[in-house]
Amino acid sequence: MERSEDTESSGDGIDRLITYLTIFVLAIFVGFEVITKVPPTLHTPLMSGSNAISGITIIGAILAGVAGDVSGREFLAGGLAFAAAALAMINVVGGFAVTNRMLQMFRKKDRA
């Protein structure tokens, strides 16, 4: 029985899943180590960068939803894309709210 190039065996899918999970776990450890080494004076710019990354996550979620339509896994890809976009949007809005509060702290108060 010949295997066509269009179909994947379950072993290939599991190998790919294990590879992706390994990369994900390693990225978590590297990210944690990098973040804990940041001095307090650089914390605010780091958080601004994290808000920008959340904006990129929204774009990635939209692209993942579109890729699910192409691959035939609309429900799973659409659900994960919606969850990623919703959580990233909450993070972006929260980041703007925190930034606004911080800017309010540094404004000069009018003395009447």
PEWO-V190781 format. One record per pair of residues at least 12 apart in sequence whose ideal C-beta (glycine too) atoms are under 7 Angstrom apart, sorted by the first residue. I is the first residue (numbers start at 1). J is the second residue. D is the distance in Angstrom with one decimal. If there is no record, write none. Layout:
# PEWO-V190781
i:I j:J d:D
i:I j:J d:D
This chain:
# PEWO-V190781
i:47 j:95 d:7.0
i:51 j:92 d:5.9
i:51 j:95 d:3.6
i:54 j:88 d:4.6
i:54 j:91 d:4.2
i:54 j:92 d:4.8
i:54 j:95 d:6.9
i:55 j:92 d:5.9
i:57 j:84 d:6.3
i:57 j:88 d:4.0
i:58 j:85 d:5.3
i:58 j:88 d:4.7
i:58 j:89 d:6.2
i:61 j:81 d:4.5
i:61 j:84 d:3.8
i:61 j:85 d:4.0
i:61 j:88 d:6.5
i:62 j:81 d:6.7
i:62 j:85 d:6.7
i:64 j:77 d:5.8
i:64 j:80 d:6.5
i:64 j:81 d:4.6
i:65 j:77 d:5.7
i:65 j:78 d:5.3
i:65 j:81 d:3.3
i:68 j:81 d:6.9
